[in-house]
Amino acid sequence: MKFQFDKKYFLLFLVILVAEIIFLVLVTNPVIVRTAGNLLGVILIYCFLQTFFNFNKAKTIIMIGVLALLVEFSQAFHVFEKWGIQDNTFLAAIPGNTFDVNDIWAYVAGCAMIYMLEFSNENKRPKKRKLF
């Protein structure tokens, strides 16, 4: 793990953070807010990690997706209530309180967007082969 500071990812982090805050303040539909917030949240975490560390991009995307899915499935099994942190407003607000399948799709869509944006510029076209 190599520490670095990447200006590109830091600027993306700031832009997405401001966009998410503005979006959460202006939009009143809770379903849209939760879905878009989860989608942007995955991208926000990715940009934050890539700002300070030089991780493998594909592995980072997969690990963020797995972490998000674990948090969502822990809500289905009421893990936070078993740990006794449901009364703490800060700790309960970060992972959320309810399980929803739409949240899982939002996490998957966020990871897919990151993957497409990170690897779309790679020119990996197959080389044309001659028959002989």
DRENVOKE-432337 format. One record per residue (C-alpha): x, y, z. Coordinates in steps of 0.001 Angstrom, whole numbers, plus 500000, padded with zeros to 6 digits. Layout:
BEGIN
XYZ...
//
This chain:
BEGIN
500000500000500000501579503195498794500452506566500099499934509227497475497809512309496961495967512384493664494488515779492811492133514365490172490385512015492585490340514661495328488559517115493041486107514395491999485551513596495667484770517228496464482475517674493453480524514493494229480314515391497928478904518840497148476546517372494545475279514776497001474706517360499735472845519654497331470836516704496031469890515594499554468764519102500469466764519847497322465023516543496549462126515592498798461219512106497524462800509683500050463078506772497589464988508844495040467151510404497742468086507010499211468781505382495834470812508267494418472555508717497749473663505082497764474828505288494154476803508457494793478014507132498143479782504198496522481454506527494028482359508929496840484076506188498853485997505055495781487217508581494997488230509098498637490294505900498713491948506626495371492804510143496574495183508888499240496170505349498258497395503739495068495194500648495209494435498363492293491354499940490722489457496761489867490038495229493301489020498466495009485751498586493086484978494992494021485858495489497697483704498630497994480805496770496401481242493815498742481449496127501767478290497965500719476443494690500190477590493373503577476268496491505282472960496156503445472582492471504297473488493196507923470421495429508005468274492468506938469543490435509890469337493377512334473013493152513249473143496753514461470295496115516892472097493041518220475212495156518776473116497724520618473973500738518451470488501380517041469883504105519669473008506033518672471744508417515982475140508906514327476117505241514142472636504178513069472405506821510339475622505854508559474642502318507488470913503026507512468112501316509328466146499323506794466924496646504255465830497414500704466567495566497474466682498891495620469709499823497735471510496730496483470775497714492887472036501226493618475315499822494970475706497574491927474942500480489583477470502687491384480186500052491107479322499493487446479548503225486756482964503402488417484157500403486426482925501825483122484448505238483785487788503841484941488287501275482212486450502734479221489508504525477859491632501426477620492048500477474012492019496689474246490701495852470839491676492468469544494394492545466951493440491485463484495108488253462563496031487181459134494991483750458052498532482776457057
//
